[in-house]
Amino acid sequence: DAGVIQSPRHEVTEMGQEVTLRCKPISGHDYLFWYRQTMMRGLELLIYFNNNVPIDDSGMPEDRFSAKMPNASFSTLKIQPSEPRDSAVYFCASTAGGLISGANVLTFGAGSRLTVL
Amino acid sequence: GENVEQHPSTLSVQEGDSAVIKCTYSDSASNYFPWYKQELGKRPQLIIDIRSNVGEKKDQRIAVTLNKTAKHFSLHITETQPEDSAVYFCALLTGGFKTIFGAGTRLFVKA
């Protein structure tokens, strides 16, 4: 498996534009997480899915953020409209879940570095 | 809500010395405590984890201890090397299956 795949790796956009970040989890992993990393706020959990269903979106900062998981191999995080304070590295991570050893270990993608001017 | 506090935020040690990072938490339902290492410009990666039925776990130069009564756990790195320089995050798995991270400790190992 190629691991968790994220795209784009870097995105520079202007304030007000729509941004879509994409993630392909590891095959067979039932849980998918979106995190945002900034110097000020560290690693924040935005939302997570179990079997493609959003379970907890309490970390989504505001209505400008939305996330979907239409199938087991694809998820998107959308920001519309984007603002300079959204500039951060956005990580997608997946895990198998369950009680067996290692099932709760998060495997992170390489991240998408977003800069909103 | 779930919360984990991590100290110190920055730690500088001489090569060969030990480094200790401590975390405290509030959710008594938490039973899984991983530690992740993030090198500059890279993704976080698991280095060691511990479950609540174990008080200590060791893997070569790194060890983690857990005191569930006091709700704190610690990472110990012995014989530090320059390649140990990175940001280290403690984390915990909540009852809702969320992994919550501490604020991170930036470790500098001086050669």
Interface residues (C-beta under 8 A of the other chain):
Chain A: Y31 F33 G42 L43 L45 Y48 N50 I55 D56 F91 G97 N104 V105 L106 F108 G109 A110 G111
Chain B: Y32 P34 Y36 K42 R43 P44 Q45 L46 D49 F89 L93 G96 F97 K98 T99 I100 F101 G102 A103 G104
